[in-house]
Structures are given as C-alpha cells and as structure tokens.
C-alpha cells in the first residue's frame, strides 16, 4: 500500500510526529507551508482567530499529488479546539483525491474528539484510524510506542 503523510506544523511538534511516522511507514511526506505569517505573538493571535473563524489560507506549492496514494495521513496541531487553517485549506482543495484517510494531531491540553470529527466531516469519509499526541509527550519523547502502534495499524 502506498501512503503519504501530510502535516502542518507551526512550531515543530506535529512535524516531529509526521516525519517519524513517514519514516516508520517508509513513505513520502509533505509539509504544508502557510504563506500567512504565523510566527511570533501576532502570528499566534492570527492563527487562533483564523482557526476559530474556519478561514482558509494560501499554501505554498504542494509537491505530492494525493491522488497517487492509497492512504493519505493528515496531521495538524489543534488550534482553538479545531484544525489549523493550513490543514483545513489542504483538505478543502484535495478531498476529492483522497482514497482513504487517517488523522493525527498534537495538542497542548487533553484530547478533544471534536477535532477528528471535524476532519472527518471535511474529508467526507471516516478515517481508517486516528492518533492524538500531547505536546508534553512529544517534548519528553514519550510518544514512540503509540506512534509505532498507529503505524502498525495503518500498514
Ligand atoms: C493559536 C493556537 C491555538 C491553540 N489552541 C489549542 C487548543 O484549543 N487546545 C489545545 O490543547 N492546544 C492548543 N494549542 C497548542 C497546540 O495545539 C500545541 O502546542 C501543538 O502541539 C503545536 O504544534 P506545532 O508545534 O506542530 O505547531 C494552540 C496553539 C496555538 C498556536
């Protein structure tokens, strides 16, 4: 099965999971780049505001065509209880190309199923599986077991 891991990351947490997952699955990965400035305190505020308003953004060029993959695994940080604008934009533009999907997210607080429900509604299909990892688990490197189990279930 051919898989693609697609992720957005503002401060590197989701990127760490996305890259580790692509390595475990030995598959391609695509990092989404939001052309809207998201760094610093102003970027933080605009990120939260745009996420809550469910605004779309403009992404830099995409390298991989998701239509060429059997499974597209989508990863985002949780922003204001929902998904990042970059991931919302990617799903909106590409959902007709997804054969099957799986989701992962990173968050500062506790897992919130609402995020995956929203991704499911946006993709218009149920995910094969989902994985939530806290920022704390990523910082401590305490995510490997659950990531390996997730990768095993997807493979
Ligand atoms: C604008 C903004 C809003 C956030 N809202 C939430 C939230 O509602 N719940 C939560 O648990 N974490 C929230 N966080 C924390 C991030 O989800 C968390 O730090 C994540 O791991 C960051 O991933 P990244 O380093 O890949 O950008 C928020 C972070 C930002 C920047």
Backbone and ligand atoms as CSV (ligand in chain L), in Angstrom:
chain,resi,resn,atom,element,x,y,z
A,1,UNK,N,N,0.848,-1.204,0.000
A,1,UNK,CA,C,0.000,0.000,0.000
A,1,UNK,C,C,0.886,1.258,0.000
A,2,UNK,N,N,0.489,2.225,-0.828
A,2,UNK,CA,C,1.276,3.464,-0.927
A,2,UNK,C,C,0.635,4.548,-0.056
A,3,UNK,N,N,1.412,5.061,0.900
A,3,UNK,CA,C,0.875,6.068,1.829
A,3,UNK,C,C,1.621,7.380,1.695
A,4,UNK,N,N,0.925,8.446,2.051
A,4,UNK,CA,C,1.520,9.788,2.083
A,4,UNK,C,C,1.156,10.427,3.415
A,5,UNK,N,N,2.154,10.947,4.128
A,5,UNK,CA,C,1.898,11.683,5.372
A,5,UNK,C,C,1.944,13.173,5.035
A,6,UNK,N,N,0.845,13.875,5.335
A,6,UNK,CA,C,0.765,15.320,5.081
A,6,UNK,C,C,0.562,16.013,6.423
A,7,UNK,N,N,1.412,16.990,6.733
A,7,UNK,CA,C,1.244,17.649,8.026
A,7,UNK,C,C,1.518,19.137,7.906
A,8,UNK,N,N,0.937,19.864,8.850
A,8,UNK,CA,C,1.284,21.276,9.050
A,8,UNK,C,C,1.816,21.400,10.466
A,9,UNK,N,N,2.799,22.268,10.650
A,9,UNK,CA,C,3.359,22.461,11.984
A,9,UNK,C,C,3.846,23.896,12.109
A,10,UNK,N,N,3.385,24.585,13.137
A,10,UNK,CA,C,3.839,25.968,13.347
A,10,UNK,C,C,5.146,26.010,14.117
A,11,UNK,N,N,5.291,25.127,15.105
A,11,UNK,CA,C,6.478,25.193,15.964
A,11,UNK,C,C,7.236,23.854,16.062
A,12,UNK,N,N,6.970,22.944,15.152
A,12,UNK,CA,C,7.804,21.744,15.045
A,12,UNK,C,C,7.285,20.492,15.733
A,13,UNK,N,N,6.239,20.606,16.547
A,13,UNK,CA,C,5.758,19.439,17.302
A,13,UNK,C,C,5.101,18.416,16.364
A,14,UNK,N,N,4.172,18.881,15.565
A,14,UNK,CA,C,3.458,17.986,14.636
A,14,UNK,C,C,4.432,17.478,13.562
A,15,UNK,N,N,5.395,18.311,13.228
A,15,UNK,CA,C,6.407,17.905,12.241
A,15,UNK,C,C,7.196,16.703,12.741
A,16,UNK,N,N,7.526,16.714,14.039
A,16,UNK,CA,C,8.296,15.602,14.600
A,16,UNK,C,C,7.522,14.294,14.454
A,17,UNK,N,N,6.222,14.353,14.747
A,17,UNK,CA,C,5.382,13.150,14.624
A,17,UNK,C,C,5.243,12.758,13.147
A,18,UNK,N,N,4.983,13.745,12.296
A,18,UNK,CA,C,4.773,13.466,10.865
A,18,UNK,C,C,6.000,12.822,10.235
A,19,UNK,N,N,7.164,13.361,10.546
A,19,UNK,CA,C,8.390,12.804,9.950
A,19,UNK,C,C,8.706,11.415,10.519
A,20,UNK,N,N,8.467,11.240,11.820
A,20,UNK,CA,C,8.733,9.924,12.429
A,20,UNK,C,C,7.776,8.875,11.848
A,21,UNK,N,N,6.531,9.273,11.619
A,21,UNK,CA,C,5.536,8.347,11.060
A,21,UNK,C,C,5.913,7.962,9.629
A,22,UNK,N,N,6.320,8.941,8.826
A,22,UNK,CA,C,6.715,8.652,7.440
A,22,UNK,C,C,7.924,7.716,7.421
A,23,UNK,N,N,8.799,7.891,8.401
A,23,UNK,CA,C,9.975,7.022,8.471
A,23,UNK,C,C,9.559,5.584,8.825
A,24,UNK,N,N,8.632,5.462,9.806
A,24,UNK,CA,C,8.167,4.124,10.192
A,24,UNK,C,C,7.456,3.425,9.036
A,25,UNK,N,N,6.686,4.200,8.275
A,25,UNK,CA,C,5.914,3.623,7.169
A,25,UNK,C,C,6.726,3.561,5.875
A,26,UNK,N,N,7.923,4.150,5.931
A,26,UNK,CA,C,8.790,4.237,4.743
A,26,UNK,C,C,8.023,4.815,3.560
A,27,UNK,N,N,7.398,5.972,3.820
A,27,UNK,CA,C,6.570,6.576,2.778
A,27,UNK,C,C,6.913,8.058,2.602
A,28,UNK,N,N,6.335,8.665,1.577
A,28,UNK,CA,C,6.560,10.088,1.309
A,28,UNK,C,C,5.896,10.952,2.381
A,29,UNK,N,N,6.435,12.157,2.562
A,29,UNK,CA,C,5.728,13.104,3.422
A,29,UNK,C,C,5.714,14.481,2.776
A,30,UNK,N,N,4.709,15.246,3.156
A,30,UNK,CA,C,4.505,16.592,2.604
A,30,UNK,C,C,4.260,17.546,3.761
A,31,UNK,N,N,5.145,18.536,3.908
A,31,UNK,CA,C,4.916,19.552,4.941
A,31,UNK,C,C,4.199,20.736,4.301
A,32,UNK,N,N,3.051,21.089,4.837
A,32,UNK,CA,C,2.304,22.238,4.311
A,32,UNK,C,C,2.942,23.519,4.826
A,33,UNK,N,N,3.071,24.483,3.933
A,33,UNK,CA,C,3.629,25.788,4.312
A,33,UNK,C,C,2.552,26.845,4.120
A,34,UNK,N,N,2.210,27.491,5.233
A,34,UNK,CA,C,1.202,28.560,5.209
A,34,UNK,C,C,1.917,29.856,4.813
A,35,UNK,N,N,1.477,30.504,3.738
A,35,UNK,CA,C,2.168,31.730,3.297
A,35,UNK,C,C,1.822,32.912,4.202
A,36,UNK,N,N,0.794,32.753,5.045
A,36,UNK,CA,C,0.465,33.803,6.006
A,36,UNK,C,C,1.402,33.667,7.216
A,37,UNK,N,N,1.968,34.780,7.670
A,37,UNK,CA,C,2.925,34.724,8.776
A,37,UNK,C,C,2.238,34.218,10.050
A,38,UNK,N,N,2.784,33.137,10.608
A,38,UNK,CA,C,2.186,32.543,11.813
A,38,UNK,C,C,3.153,32.560,12.984
A,39,UNK,N,N,4.352,33.105,12.775
A,39,UNK,CA,C,5.327,33.083,13.869
A,39,UNK,C,C,5.134,34.298,14.775
A,40,UNK,N,N,5.694,34.222,15.963
A,40,UNK,CA,C,5.649,35.340,16.905
A,40,UNK,C,C,4.264,35.540,17.502
A,41,UNK,N,N,4.143,36.526,18.402
A,41,UNK,CA,C,2.875,36.750,19.104
A,41,UNK,C,C,1.728,37.144,18.158
A,42,UNK,N,N,2.035,37.946,17.129
A,42,UNK,CA,C,0.961,38.340,16.203
A,42,UNK,C,C,0.497,37.144,15.375
A,43,UNK,N,N,1.477,36.316,14.991
A,43,UNK,CA,C,1.152,35.095,14.242
A,43,UNK,C,C,0.295,34.158,15.079
A,44,UNK,N,N,0.591,34.079,16.357
A,44,UNK,CA,C,-0.186,33.235,17.285
A,44,UNK,C,C,-1.645,33.710,17.310
A,45,UNK,N,N,-1.809,35.022,17.437
A,45,UNK,CA,C,-3.174,35.578,17.523
A,45,UNK,C,C,-3.934,35.346,16.206
A,46,UNK,N,N,-3.261,35.594,15.078
A,46,UNK,CA,C,-3.946,35.412,13.791
A,46,UNK,C,C,-4.269,33.936,13.556
A,47,UNK,N,N,-3.367,33.065,14.012
A,47,UNK,CA,C,-3.604,31.622,13.852
A,47,UNK,C,C,-4.881,31.213,14.592
A,48,UNK,N,N,-4.992,31.661,15.846
A,48,UNK,CA,C,-6.161,31.313,16.653
A,48,UNK,C,C,-7.436,31.912,16.081
A,49,UNK,N,N,-7.332,33.168,15.661
A,49,UNK,CA,C,-8.518,33.849,15.130
A,49,UNK,C,C,-8.995,33.165,13.837
A,50,UNK,N,N,-8.042,32.901,12.928
A,50,UNK,CA,C,-8.400,32.263,11.650
A,50,UNK,C,C,-8.957,30.854,11.858
A,51,UNK,N,N,-8.361,30.127,12.820
A,51,UNK,CA,C,-8.839,28.756,13.061
A,51,UNK,C,C,-10.280,28.786,13.564
A,52,UNK,N,N,-10.542,29.648,14.527
A,52,UNK,CA,C,-11.890,29.690,15.101
A,52,UNK,C,C,-12.922,30.162,14.086
A,53,UNK,N,N,-12.511,31.078,13.197
A,53,UNK,CA,C,-13.432,31.550,12.147
A,53,UNK,C,C,-13.506,30.552,10.979
A,54,UNK,N,N,-12.699,29.494,11.042
A,54,UNK,CA,C,-12.619,28.460,9.996
A,54,UNK,C,C,-12.207,29.059,8.651
A,55,UNK,N,N,-11.344,30.069,8.719
A,55,UNK,CA,C,-10.857,30.720,7.490
A,55,UNK,C,C,-9.870,29.815,6.757
A,56,UNK,N,N,-9.889,29.914,5.433
A,56,UNK,CA,C,-8.881,29.231,4.631
A,56,UNK,C,C,-7.679,30.162,4.488
A,57,UNK,N,N,-6.547,29.598,4.059
A,57,UNK,CA,C,-5.339,30.389,3.867
A,57,UNK,C,C,-4.761,30.061,2.495
A,58,UNK,N,N,-3.577,30.586,2.202
A,58,UNK,CA,C,-2.915,30.246,0.935
A,58,UNK,C,C,-1.686,29.416,1.259
A,59,UNK,N,N,-1.614,28.241,0.632
A,59,UNK,CA,C,-0.486,27.340,0.880
A,59,UNK,C,C,0.584,27.529,-0.187
A,60,UNK,N,N,1.837,27.318,0.190
A,60,UNK,CA,C,2.921,27.270,-0.804
A,60,UNK,C,C,2.716,26.011,-1.656
A,61,UNK,N,N,3.450,25.920,-2.753
A,61,UNK,CA,C,3.261,24.805,-3.695
A,61,UNK,C,C,3.352,23.435,-3.016
A,62,UNK,N,N,2.477,22.555,-3.478
A,62,UNK,CA,C,2.422,21.183,-2.968
A,62,UNK,C,C,3.276,20.305,-3.885
A,63,UNK,N,N,4.033,19.374,-3.271
A,63,UNK,CA,C,4.960,18.554,-4.083
A,63,UNK,C,C,4.353,17.226,-4.544
A,64,UNK,N,N,3.506,16.637,-3.691
A,64,UNK,CA,C,2.996,15.288,-3.979
A,64,UNK,C,C,1.509,15.334,-4.304
A,65,UNK,N,N,1.113,14.587,-5.340
A,65,UNK,CA,C,-0.314,14.524,-5.708
A,65,UNK,C,C,-0.988,13.445,-4.845
A,66,UNK,N,N,-1.915,13.812,-3.965
A,66,UNK,CA,C,-2.513,12.807,-3.069
A,66,UNK,C,C,-3.322,11.742,-3.815
A,67,UNK,N,N,-3.712,12.027,-5.055
A,67,UNK,CA,C,-4.482,11.051,-5.839
A,67,UNK,C,C,-3.655,9.805,-6.154
A,68,UNK,N,N,-2.337,9.913,-6.040
A,68,UNK,CA,C,-1.454,8.794,-6.393
A,68,UNK,C,C,-1.210,7.847,-5.213
A,69,UNK,N,N,-1.895,8.090,-4.086
A,69,UNK,CA,C,-1.653,7.295,-2.869
A,69,UNK,C,C,-2.924,6.568,-2.433
A,70,UNK,N,N,-2.727,5.355,-1.867
A,70,UNK,CA,C,-3.873,4.574,-1.363
A,70,UNK,C,C,-4.386,5.156,-0.048
A,71,UNK,N,N,-3.480,5.728,0.733
A,71,UNK,CA,C,-3.839,6.256,2.049
A,71,UNK,C,C,-3.128,7.595,2.254
A,72,UNK,N,N,-3.896,8.622,2.645
A,72,UNK,CA,C,-3.308,9.920,2.966
A,72,UNK,C,C,-3.519,10.151,4.463
A,73,UNK,N,N,-2.421,10.356,5.196
A,73,UNK,CA,C,-2.471,10.509,6.654
A,73,UNK,C,C,-2.254,11.988,6.957
A,74,UNK,N,N,-3.264,12.607,7.560
A,74,UNK,CA,C,-3.292,14.065,7.712
A,74,UNK,C,C,-3.019,14.448,9.155
A,75,UNK,N,N,-2.030,15.328,9.385
A,75,UNK,CA,C,-1.676,15.715,10.749
A,75,UNK,C,C,-1.683,17.224,10.947
A,76,UNK,N,N,-2.238,17.646,12.062
A,76,UNK,CA,C,-2.347,19.087,12.344
A,76,UNK,C,C,-2.208,19.359,13.840
A,77,UNK,N,N,-1.700,20.535,14.204
A,77,UNK,CA,C,-1.842,20.941,15.607
A,77,UNK,C,C,-3.291,21.365,15.862
A,78,UNK,N,N,-3.740,21.217,17.099
A,78,UNK,CA,C,-5.068,21.719,17.451
A,78,UNK,C,C,-4.970,23.218,17.729
A,79,UNK,N,N,-5.809,23.968,17.084
A,79,UNK,CA,C,-5.863,25.420,17.307
A,79,UNK,C,C,-7.290,25.785,17.693
A,80,UNK,N,N,-7.455,26.307,18.891
A,80,UNK,CA,C,-8.791,26.720,19.333
A,80,UNK,C,C,-9.805,25.587,19.242
A,81,UNK,N,N,-9.355,24.374,19.557
A,81,UNK,CA,C,-10.248,23.211,19.540
A,81,UNK,C,C,-10.524,22.670,18.155
A,82,UNK,N,N,-9.932,23.280,17.140
A,82,UNK,CA,C,-10.191,22.826,15.771
A,82,UNK,C,C,-8.856,22.657,15.029
A,83,UNK,N,N,-8.920,22.500,13.694
A,83,UNK,CA,C,-7.684,22.254,12.964
A,83,UNK,C,C,-7.047,23.554,12.464
A,84,UNK,N,N,-5.776,23.483,12.132
A,84,UNK,CA,C,-5.068,24.665,11.612
A,84,UNK,C,C,-5.650,25.059,10.260
A,85,UNK,N,N,-5.519,26.339,9.940
A,85,UNK,CA,C,-6.019,26.836,8.651
A,85,UNK,C,C,-5.344,26.142,7.478
A,86,UNK,N,N,-4.062,25.832,7.630
A,86,UNK,CA,C,-3.327,25.186,6.536
A,86,UNK,C,C,-3.925,23.812,6.228
A,87,UNK,N,N,-4.221,23.019,7.272
A,87,UNK,CA,C,-4.785,21.689,7.037
A,87,UNK,C,C,-6.222,21.795,6.514
A,88,UNK,N,N,-6.974,22.749,7.034
A,88,UNK,CA,C,-8.345,22.957,6.531
A,88,UNK,C,C,-8.296,23.271,5.017
A,89,UNK,N,N,-7.338,24.114,4.630
A,89,UNK,CA,C,-7.203,24.518,3.222
A,89,UNK,C,C,-6.808,23.322,2.361
A,90,UNK,N,N,-5.861,22.531,2.859
A,90,UNK,CA,C,-5.395,21.362,2.098
A,90,UNK,C,C,-6.546,20.371,1.885
A,91,UNK,N,N,-7.298,20.115,2.942
A,91,UNK,CA,C,-8.410,19.161,2.816
A,91,UNK,C,C,-9.450,19.703,1.824
A,92,UNK,N,N,-9.789,20.976,1.956
A,92,UNK,CA,C,-10.802,21.561,1.058
A,92,UNK,C,C,-10.394,21.418,-0.400
A,93,UNK,N,N,-9.107,21.624,-0.660
A,93,UNK,CA,C,-8.642,21.606,-2.055
A,93,UNK,C,C,-8.448,20.194,-2.607
A,94,UNK,N,N,-8.252,19.220,-1.715
A,94,UNK,CA,C,-7.830,17.890,-2.191
A,94,UNK,C,C,-8.750,16.739,-1.826
A,95,UNK,N,N,-9.827,16.980,-1.102
A,95,UNK,CA,C,-10.607,15.846,-0.558
A,95,UNK,C,C,-11.122,14.890,-1.634
A,96,UNK,N,N,-11.382,15.393,-2.832
A,96,UNK,CA,C,-11.902,14.508,-3.887
A,96,UNK,C,C,-10.823,13.521,-4.347
A,97,UNK,N,N,-9.571,13.790,-3.984
A,97,UNK,CA,C,-8.458,12.917,-4.415
A,97,UNK,C,C,-8.108,11.856,-3.382
A,98,UNK,N,N,-8.698,11.952,-2.185
A,98,UNK,CA,C,-8.323,11.008,-1.115
A,98,UNK,C,C,-9.048,9.677,-1.321
A,99,UNK,N,N,-8.283,8.572,-1.416
A,99,UNK,CA,C,-8.931,7.247,-1.465
A,99,UNK,C,C,-9.331,6.856,-0.049
A,100,UNK,N,N,-8.341,6.844,0.856
A,100,UNK,CA,C,-8.603,6.590,2.274
A,100,UNK,C,C,-7.785,7.567,3.089
A,101,UNK,N,N,-8.261,7.869,4.297
A,101,UNK,CA,C,-7.561,8.838,5.136
A,101,UNK,C,C,-7.370,8.298,6.556
A,102,UNK,N,N,-6.359,8.834,7.234
A,102,UNK,CA,C,-6.182,8.647,8.677
A,102,UNK,C,C,-5.752,10.014,9.206
A,103,UNK,N,N,-5.973,10.237,10.498
A,103,UNK,CA,C,-5.669,11.561,11.068
A,103,UNK,C,C,-4.759,11.442,12.291
A,104,UNK,N,N,-3.918,12.462,12.478
A,104,UNK,CA,C,-3.245,12.608,13.770
A,104,UNK,C,C,-3.186,14.086,14.115
A,105,UNK,N,N,-3.087,14.343,15.426
A,105,UNK,CA,C,-2.971,15.735,15.850
A,105,UNK,C,C,-2.046,15.809,17.057
A,106,UNK,N,N,-1.526,17.013,17.282
A,106,UNK,CA,C,-0.844,17.289,18.546
A,106,UNK,C,C,-1.583,18.440,19.202
A,107,UNK,N,N,-1.561,18.432,20.547
A,107,UNK,CA,C,-2.261,19.495,21.260
A,107,UNK,C,C,-1.606,19.753,22.606
A,108,UNK,N,N,-1.864,20.972,23.128
A,108,UNK,CA,C,-1.286,21.347,24.417
A,108,UNK,C,C,-2.034,20.718,25.569
A,109,UNK,N,N,-3.346,20.588,25.437
A,109,UNK,CA,C,-4.189,20.071,26.513
A,109,UNK,C,C,-4.552,18.616,26.287
A,110,UNK,N,N,-5.775,18.288,26.677
A,110,UNK,CA,C,-6.204,16.893,26.556
A,110,UNK,C,C,-6.862,16.663,25.191
A,111,UNK,N,N,-6.943,15.388,24.839
A,111,UNK,CA,C,-7.524,15.004,23.545
A,111,UNK,C,C,-8.959,15.514,23.429
A,112,UNK,N,N,-9.302,15.971,22.243
A,112,UNK,CA,C,-10.630,16.506,22.004
A,112,UNK,C,C,-11.141,15.883,20.709
A,113,UNK,N,N,-12.103,14.967,20.852
A,113,UNK,CA,C,-12.569,14.184,19.710
A,113,UNK,C,C,-13.197,15.062,18.621
A,114,UNK,N,N,-13.624,16.244,19.042
A,114,UNK,CA,C,-14.280,17.167,18.105
A,114,UNK,C,C,-13.395,17.488,16.882
A,115,UNK,N,N,-12.089,17.568,17.127
A,115,UNK,CA,C,-11.160,17.882,16.030
A,115,UNK,C,C,-11.220,16.800,14.953
A,116,UNK,N,N,-11.160,15.530,15.374
A,116,UNK,CA,C,-11.199,14.443,14.388
A,116,UNK,C,C,-12.581,14.355,13.734
A,117,UNK,N,N,-13.627,14.650,14.492
A,117,UNK,CA,C,-14.984,14.649,13.900
A,117,UNK,C,C,-15.060,15.694,12.792
A,118,UNK,N,N,-14.433,16.835,13.049
A,118,UNK,CA,C,-14.470,17.904,12.048
A,118,UNK,C,C,-13.644,17.526,10.814
A,119,UNK,N,N,-12.500,16.891,11.040
A,119,UNK,CA,C,-11.678,16.459,9.893
A,119,UNK,C,C,-12.445,15.418,9.075
A,120,UNK,N,N,-13.154,14.523,9.774
A,120,UNK,CA,C,-13.953,13.504,9.086
A,120,UNK,C,C,-15.034,14.169,8.218
A,121,UNK,N,N,-15.698,15.180,8.783
A,121,UNK,CA,C,-16.749,15.877,8.026
A,121,UNK,C,C,-16.147,16.603,6.818
A,122,UNK,N,N,-14.984,17.215,7.005
A,122,UNK,CA,C,-14.349,17.952,5.892
A,122,UNK,C,C,-13.893,17.000,4.784
A,123,UNK,N,N,-13.370,15.843,5.185
A,123,UNK,CA,C,-12.890,14.858,4.195
A,123,UNK,C,C,-14.046,14.090,3.562
A,124,UNK,N,N,-15.210,14.144,4.203
A,124,UNK,CA,C,-16.401,13.406,3.753
A,124,UNK,C,C,-16.146,11.908,3.727
A,125,UNK,N,N,-15.336,11.438,4.651
A,125,UNK,CA,C,-15.154,9.993,4.825
A,125,UNK,C,C,-14.586,9.719,6.219
A,126,UNK,N,N,-14.850,8.499,6.688
A,126,UNK,CA,C,-14.354,8.100,8.011
A,126,UNK,C,C,-12.866,7.768,7.930
A,127,UNK,N,N,-12.094,8.158,8.924
A,127,UNK,CA,C,-10.676,7.787,8.891
A,127,UNK,C,C,-10.474,6.315,9.215
A,128,UNK,N,N,-9.433,5.731,8.661
A,128,UNK,CA,C,-9.054,4.353,8.985
A,128,UNK,C,C,-8.695,4.274,10.467
A,129,UNK,N,N,-8.018,5.316,10.958
A,129,UNK,CA,C,-7.583,5.359,12.358
A,129,UNK,C,C,-7.206,6.801,12.713
A,130,UNK,N,N,-7.079,7.075,14.006
A,130,UNK,CA,C,-6.677,8.419,14.453
A,130,UNK,C,C,-5.663,8.286,15.599
A,131,UNK,N,N,-4.855,9.325,15.763
A,131,UNK,CA,C,-3.887,9.349,16.862
A,131,UNK,C,C,-3.753,10.777,17.376
A,132,UNK,N,N,-3.923,10.951,18.683
A,132,UNK,CA,C,-3.695,12.259,19.317
A,132,UNK,C,C,-2.469,12.145,20.218
A,133,UNK,N,N,-1.570,13.106,20.092
A,133,UNK,CA,C,-0.350,13.120,20.908
A,133,UNK,C,C,-0.259,14.484,21.570
A,134,UNK,N,N,0.049,14.510,22.863
A,134,UNK,CA,C,0.160,15.808,23.528
A,134,UNK,C,C,1.555,16.385,23.295
A,135,UNK,N,N,1.610,17.709,23.384
A,135,UNK,CA,C,2.883,18.422,23.223
A,135,UNK,C,C,3.902,17.911,24.248
A,136,UNK,N,N,3.392,17.616,25.439
A,136,UNK,CA,C,4.226,17.104,26.527
A,136,UNK,C,C,4.860,15.759,26.140
A,137,UNK,N,N,4.053,14.873,25.564
A,137,UNK,CA,C,4.576,13.565,25.141
A,137,UNK,C,C,5.669,13.735,24.079
A,138,UNK,N,N,5.456,14.703,23.188
A,138,UNK,CA,C,6.457,14.929,22.137
A,138,UNK,C,C,7.743,15.467,22.759
A,139,UNK,N,N,7.602,16.443,23.665
A,139,UNK,CA,C,8.780,17.040,24.323
A,139,UNK,C,C,9.608,15.982,25.040
A,140,UNK,N,N,8.899,15.080,25.745
A,140,UNK,CA,C,9.592,14.057,26.531
A,140,UNK,C,C,10.021,12.867,25.681
A,141,UNK,N,N,9.616,12.852,24.413
A,141,UNK,CA,C,9.921,11.701,23.550
A,141,UNK,C,C,9.122,10.483,23.962
A,142,UNK,N,N,7.970,10.717,24.615
A,142,UNK,CA,C,7.187,9.603,25.174
A,142,UNK,C,C,6.036,9.198,24.254
A,143,UNK,N,N,6.238,9.348,22.963
A,143,UNK,CA,C,5.158,9.048,22.012
A,143,UNK,C,C,5.477,7.827,21.142
A,144,UNK,N,N,6.713,7.310,21.259
A,144,UNK,CA,C,7.148,6.300,20.284
A,144,UNK,C,C,6.268,5.060,20.245
A,145,UNK,N,N,5.861,4.557,21.436
A,145,UNK,CA,C,5.075,3.323,21.461
A,145,UNK,C,C,3.741,3.518,20.753
A,146,UNK,N,N,3.045,4.619,21.104
A,146,UNK,CA,C,1.733,4.798,20.469
A,146,UNK,C,C,1.866,5.119,18.987
A,147,UNK,N,N,2.959,5.760,18.606
A,147,UNK,CA,C,3.162,6.051,17.182
A,147,UNK,C,C,3.446,4.755,16.412
A,148,UNK,N,N,4.254,3.879,17.029
A,148,UNK,CA,C,4.561,2.603,16.385
A,148,UNK,C,C,3.290,1.766,16.221
A,149,UNK,N,N,2.439,1.777,17.266
A,149,UNK,CA,C,1.181,1.017,17.179
A,149,UNK,C,C,0.272,1.587,16.097
A,150,UNK,N,N,0.218,2.894,16.013
A,150,UNK,CA,C,-0.585,3.574,14.979
A,150,UNK,C,C,-0.069,3.174,13.588
A,151,UNK,N,N,1.246,3.245,13.401
A,151,UNK,CA,C,1.853,2.904,12.107
A,151,UNK,C,C,1.561,1.442,11.760
A,152,UNK,N,N,1.615,0.582,12.771
A,152,UNK,CA,C,1.370,-0.845,12.554
A,152,UNK,C,C,-0.073,-1.064,12.086
A,153,UNK,N,N,-1.005,-0.332,12.707
A,153,UNK,CA,C,-2.419,-0.493,12.338
A,153,UNK,C,C,-2.689,0.034,10.926
A,154,UNK,N,N,-1.902,1.022,10.495
A,154,UNK,CA,C,-2.118,1.608,9.164
A,154,UNK,C,C,-1.480,0.794,8.045
A,155,UNK,N,N,-0.447,0.048,8.396
A,155,UNK,CA,C,0.367,-0.624,7.374
A,155,UNK,C,C,-0.344,-1.820,6.767
L,1,LIG,C1,C,-3.286,29.584,18.002
L,1,LIG,C2,C,-3.152,28.341,18.829
L,1,LIG,C3,C,-4.274,27.778,19.429
L,1,LIG,C4,C,-4.162,26.610,20.197
L,1,LIG,N1,N,-5.308,26.050,20.724
L,1,LIG,C5,C,-5.215,24.890,21.423
L,1,LIG,C6,C,-6.394,24.251,21.926
L,1,LIG,O1,O,-7.520,24.694,21.717
L,1,LIG,N2,N,-6.243,23.120,22.649
L,1,LIG,C7,C,-5.013,22.575,22.904
L,1,LIG,O2,O,-4.942,21.543,23.569
L,1,LIG,N3,N,-3.871,23.144,22.414
L,1,LIG,C8,C,-3.950,24.285,21.687
L,1,LIG,N4,N,-2.809,24.875,21.185
L,1,LIG,C9,C,-1.499,24.215,21.417
L,1,LIG,C10,C,-1.023,23.424,20.184
L,1,LIG,O3,O,-2.030,22.572,19.684
L,1,LIG,C11,C,0.190,22.584,20.528
L,1,LIG,O4,O,1.180,23.379,21.081
L,1,LIG,C12,C,0.719,21.841,19.294
L,1,LIG,O5,O,1.423,20.694,19.698
L,1,LIG,C13,C,1.628,22.717,18.460
L,1,LIG,O6,O,2.020,22.013,17.309
L,1,LIG,P1,P,3.140,22.557,16.305
L,1,LIG,O7,O,4.415,22.716,17.105
L,1,LIG,O8,O,3.261,21.471,15.301
L,1,LIG,O9,O,2.697,23.845,15.736
L,1,LIG,C14,C,-2.884,26.025,20.401
L,1,LIG,C15,C,-1.749,26.603,19.807
L,1,LIG,C16,C,-1.874,27.741,19.018
L,1,LIG,C17,C,-0.651,28.322,18.344
